[in-house]
C-alpha cells in the first residue's frame, strides 16, 4: 500500500499542476461595453454585439476597438473612432 502511494502521489501532483497551469494560461478578457467574457480572437461581443476589433486605416492590421494607436504603424486611432 505504501509503495502504491509513493508511486501515485507524484503523478497526482503533476496532474493537479498541469490542470492549474492550463486554467491560468488562458487570457480572460471582458467586453468594454457589457462586461461579458470574450476571447482574444472575437471580432464582436457575443453578449451585446459591440465591435471588439477593427482594421487600422493606415496599414490594415487588426486592432482592438479601444486602442488609441496601431502598434504596427503608429496611426492614431482615437480620432478615427470619434469621427464615426
Secondary structure, 3 states (H helix, E strand, C coil): CHHHHHHHHHHHHHHHHHHHHHHHHCCCEECCCCCCEECCCCCECCCCCCECEEECCCCCCEEECCCCECCCCCCECHHHHHHC
